[in-house]
Each structure stands twice: as C-alpha cells, then as structure tokens.
Amino acid sequence: MKRNIVIAAVTAAALIGGGTATALATTGDDDPGTTRQSDVRDRDDDARGAADDRADDDADDRDGSRDHDRDDRDDYRDDDARASSAKVTAAEAVAAALKEAPGTAVSAELDEEDGDDDGDDRERAVWEVDVLAGDGTWHSVRIDPGTGKVLGSETDDEDDTDEVRAALKGTSVDAAEAAKAAAGRGTVTSVELDEDGYYGDGEAAWEVETTSSGKGEQDWRVDPRTGKVTADRSHHSDSDDADDSGSDDD
C-alpha cells in the first residue's frame, strides 16, 4: 500500500510540473514480503562458519582419540618390556625389601627411575616397595628387578598409618602372598593394599596388576583373608576370570 502511494505521488508531481519524472519505488523495512539479499548472505556465512567449526571440532576429537590410543599402546609396550626384563618377581622383591626394612609391605610396584649417580642418565626398571615398620615409620625400598639387590631405601611421611593398620587387622594374606595368588593371570607388575575397598565400602583388598601377551594390562582383587582372586570391575577389567579363586604359586 505504501509503495502505491509513493508511486502515485511522484507521478502526480510530474504531471503537475509538466516535466518528466522517473519514479523509484523502495521497499520499507516494515514490508514483510521481502528480504534483503545482504541478510541472506549473512545467514549463509554464519551457517557455513558453524559447519566449519563443527568439522574442526570433530577432527580435533578424532586426533585426540588416536593420540590417546597410541599413548595406551605405548604404555602397554613399556609395561610388557619392564615385566619381561624383570627376573625378580613381586613376591621376591617384597621379601628383599623386608630384609632391609622389617615391617609390613603395603605395596610393591615395578616402575622406572632415572639413571644412577655415575653419569648414566638412562631410565631403568626398579621395584619400589613401601613398608610400614612397627614403630609407624614408612620406608620406600628400591629393589633391582634383575638381581634382587637393594638399590636404596629412604624414609617416607604418610598420613594413613591408622587406616592401613585397621585394614590389615585380622588378615592372613600379605602382599607377597597376594602377588603369588594373582601370578597365574600374568606377570605381576604391582600389588597394593586398598584399605577403603570398592568406592569406599570399607572392604579392604589387595589390588594386583598383571600384564600378559595378548591381554595387556589387567587388574585383580585378592581377598586379604582368603586369598580369593577376582577381576577388579572398578577398573573395567575385560577378564573372564571374575569368579576365579585360589592362590597360585610362582
């Protein structure tokens, strides 16, 4: 309606003035029947930009997932390499550590440490055994996984002494026996007391980690009273041995 009025007014003015007029009709912003081309282009650009952002995010997620998988494979290979090179078992490492620092072994882990003080900067595998002495002192003892020799010992400060002692009260299976019980599932690379149990349910257990060819890393729980071995579902173990029990010796 407004456009017709404008055209009529311009035409009338031309007739009255006796001259020639060129009428140009413009569309007002309040005309709902038209859309400016610049608005369409802006929306198209926004849509393309959003699609590009989503594509970039998807690519980053795929790259991150591949990197994570590669890291996991590298970790498995490192664990396998350390385990295959260790001639001293977890149980033997615990026994050697207890000779150096008498007490109760609470954990043992086959790990890596920096080179020695003789200028050798290469990392090497080592058993690290944590021992709680009778006087409440904590000791961290390093054992050579090739010879069983004590490489060093130092005193640690821990604040969970009472919890550990409470969890061990009335138990009959120690760290070495827990490692032996799980040895039939693979090469034991760590054994550690879990004083809180599954998600803090208060049921203490020994957590044992093994590695084996074709199965990679697996987690197990050993009952500190019976020696029964079960798959550690809190770590999403894929093992089919959830109901296995017993105390397999090395």
N, C-alpha and C positions, 0 to 999 in steps of 0.2 A: 504494500500500500504506500509506504513512504517513498519507494523508488518511483512509482507512477506520479506521485505529487511533484517530485523534483523534476521529472522529465516535462510534465505539463507546465510547470512554472518557467522553465528555461525556454520552452517553445513559445509560450505567450510573450515572453520578453523579446524574443527575436522578431516576432510578428509586429509587436508594437514599435520596436525600434527601426523596423524597415530593413534590418540588415540580415546577415546570415550567421546563425549560431550553431555551434556543434555541442550537442548535449552529451554529457558523460555521466553515466549512472554509476554510482558507487554503492557498495553494499555495506550497510551499517553492521556493527558488532552484535546488534540485537536481532539480526536476521538468523533464525535457527536453521534455515535451509541450506546454508553454505558453510564451508570450512576452508580456512586459508591453507594454501599449499605449504607455507613455512611450518605450520603446526604439524601437518602430516609428516614432513621431513624430520622434524624434531622427534616425533614419536618413533619413527623408523630408526633414527640414530640411537635413541635410548634403548630400543629393543635389541638392536644389533650389539650395543655395548654390553647389555646384561647377558646376552648369549655368549659373547666372548669371555666375559668374566666367569660364567659357569664352566665354560670349556677349560679355561686356565685352572680353575679350582679342581676340576676332575683330573686334569693332567698332573697337578701337584699331588693329589691324593694317590694316584697310581704310582708316581715316582716314590712317594714316601713309603707306600706299601712294599714296593720292590726293595727299597733300601733296608726296611725292617726285616724282610725275609732274608736278604743277604747277610745282615748282621747276625740273625739267628743261626744261619748255616755256618758262619764263621765261628760263632761261639761253640756250636756243636763240634766243629772240627778241632777247636782248641781244647775242649774238654776231652775229646777222644784221644788227642795227641798226648795230653798230660797223663791220662789214665793208662794209655798203652806203654808209656815210658816209666811208669811207677812200678818198681819191683816190691815195694813195701806196701802192704795193704793198710786199710784204715785201722783195723784192729791192732796190727803190729805197730803202727805209728802211735796209737794211744798207749800201748804198753811201754814204748820207749819214752814217751813224754812223762808217764807216771814214775818212771825211774828217776827222771831228772827233777820232777816236782811232784812229790807224793800228794795224793788227794783224790778228787773225783773228776774224771774227764767229763766235761759238759758238751764239748763239740770238737770235731776234727774236720778239716776241710783241705782238700788238695787244691792249692791256689798257686799264683805266681808272685814272685817277688823280684825286686831289682837285683842287679849283679852284686858281687861281693866287694869288699874294700880293696881288692888287689888290682883294680883297674878294669875288671871285666864288667861292662855295663849291660850285658845281655840278661834278659829275664830268664828265670829258671823256675821249674816247678818245685813246690815245697809243701809239706804237710804242716798246717797250723793247728795246734791242739790247745784248747782252753781248759785249764784245770783249776778247780776250786779247792784250795787247801783247807785243812781242818780249822785253821785259825781265821778263816774268812778271806784270806788273801787270794787274789786271782793271778794266775800265771799263764802267759802265752808262750808256748814252746814250739820251736820250728824244727821239723824233722826232715832230713834228706830222704826223698822217696826212692832213691836208688840204693842207699846203703843202710838206712835206719839210724844214721848218726845224728846226734843232737847238734843243730847248727847255731842255736842260741835260745835264750829264754829271758823274758822280761816280765815285770810285774804290771798288771793292769788294774784300773779302777773300774769296778762295776757296781751298779746300784740295785741289782736284782738278786742279791745273795739269798735273802729270806725266801723269795718266791721259788728259787731253784731248789733250795733245801726242802721246802714244803712239797714240791712236786716229786722229789726223789724219795720222800719218806714212804717206807713200806714197799718199795720197788725191789725187784730181784734181777732185772736185766740192765746191765750197764752199757756204756757207749760202744765198747768193743764187741759185746755180745749182740747188740743191735745191728752193728755193721756186719757181723758174721751171718745173722739171720737173713739179711737182705742180699747177701753176696750172690745167691743163686739167681738173682734177677739181672745181674750185670756187675760191672766193676764199680764198687762204691767210691764215690768222689767226695762225699761229705756225710756227716752224721751230726745231728744237733738236737738238743733237748728242747721240746716245745712245752713249756710249763703251763700255758694257757689252754692248749687244745684247740679244736676247731672253733674258729671265730670266738675265742674266749669262753668256751663252755666249761673250762676247768678240768677237762680230762687230759692229763699230761700224756705225752707220747714222744718217742724218738722219731725225728724226721730224717729219712735217709734218701740220698740222691744217688742214682746209678746212671751209668751210660753203657750202651752196648751197640754193637754194629747192627744197623738196620732198624733199630728202635730209638736211637738217640738218647736224650735225657729223660729219665722217669723219676717220679717222686713216690716215696713209700712212707708208711707209718708203722712203727713197731711198738707194740704194747709193752710198756716197761715192767709189767707184772707177769705176762705170759709169753712174751716173745713172738706173738702172732703178727704176721706181716700182712698189711692191706694196702691197696693202692690209695694214694693221697688224692682224694677227689677235690680237695680245696685248691689244688694246683691244676685241675682239669686233666689229670692223667688219662691217657688213652689205653692204659693197660687193661688186659682182660683178666688179670690176676687179682681182682678185688677181694676174693674170698680165700686167697691162699694163706696158709699159716705154716708155722714151723720155724725152726732155727737152723737153716742150712749152714754148715761149717765151710770154711775155706778149703 
